[in-house]
Amino acid sequence: MKKFLVLLLMLFSANIAFAVSSYDCYGQKTGFYKQTSSGYNFYDRYGSKTGSYKETYSGYNKYDKYGQKTGSFKKTSSGYNSYDKYGQKTGSYKTNSNGVTTKYNKYGQKVGSFKKDSSGRITEYDKYGRKVGSYK
């Protein structure tokens, strides 16, 4: 669920309902996300918790289903940078004025993007522009 942060960014800007489901490119539900008092929990399609994000003063910490920290996200002027549990940068997320969020790897290469339509659905694309999933 590495891509959850992009959804999180778009949730804040779009005021989408606190519970959001994720779908694969065929429209099959793959999981869902719920807002908590301190961040977000995420679950698989069967309702089993798979991890969480908890807000910090500078962004979010990411935890696995056992509560072990697996990474973090720190706010930047244009989005967030992502880090592994050792503090090494793994990528970044940048949102433009049109509400499109682009994901980059640690080398600054584009690896995907997310776009929100008028209905509030967020569609995820790979680096070639092919649809790989959606959130609503």
Secondary structure, 3 states (H helix, E strand, C coil): CCCHHHHHHHHHHHCCCCEEEEEECCCCEEEEEEECCCEEEEEECCCCEEEEEEECCCEEEEEECCCCEEEEEEECCCEEEEEECCCCEEEEEEECCCCCEEEEECCCCEEEEEEECCCCCEEEEECCCCEEEEEC
